[in-house]
Amino acid sequence: MIVTLDHLRRVPGFGVREGFCAQGGREWFAYYGLDWSAFVRDGIEAEAIEATGDALGLHLIAFARAEAARGQQ
């Protein structure tokens, strides 16, 4: 499954607003050696995020999969 920037922007967060911020996303991708520009352009396979084992990434994947199960992309 492909996780997209739209998922990142809409995932229920841990604060008042929904979504994760782009700046934090860029930093997160850099920390794990993932290509932010490719993600913005094409999305990323959920398995690549899952491989990090990071709780925020796993939360994002769970949201994207739930959206797909409801027929939303």
N, C-alpha and C positions, 0 to 999 in steps of 0.2 A: 504494500500500500504506500502511496505517495503522501507525505505530509507537506502541506503548503504554507506559504506566508499567511494566507487567509486563516488557516487553523491557528497559527501563532497569534494572530491579532484577535481571535475570538475565544480562545481557550479560557474557561473560567479561571481566574487568577486567585491569588492568595490575599489580594487587597480589595479596595473598593471598586476599582475598574476591572472590566474583563480584559483578557489578553495579556500577553507579555510585551514589553516595550522593545522596539527595534534595536536600540543601543545595547540593551542587555542580551538580546538575541545574537547580535554581532559578536559580543564578548564571549558568549557561551560557545558559539561556533568556533571562534579562534582558539579558545581554551582546549577544545577537543579536536582541533586540527581539521575541522569540517569547512567546506567552501560556502561561505555566506552568499556570495554572488550567484553561485549555481543554485542554491536553495531559493533565493528570491526569484530567479528566472524559471526554474524547472521543478522546484520542490525537492524532497529528499526521501529516499526509501526509509520507511519506519525502522527497518532493521539497523540502519546506520546510527540512528539516534538511540535505539534500544541497546546497542553494543556499548554505549558509554556507561550504562547503568545508573545514570544521573536521574534523581527523583523528578526534577522539572521536565526533563526529556520524556520520561515514562508517563508523566501526567499529560503532556502534549499528545503523545501517541494514543493514550487511552481516549482522549477527547476526539481525536481524528477518527479512530475506529468506531466510536459511538456515533459520530456524524455519518460515517459510511453505512453503518447498520440501519440508520434512520433514512437512508437514501439521499443524504446531503453530502456535498463535496466541499 
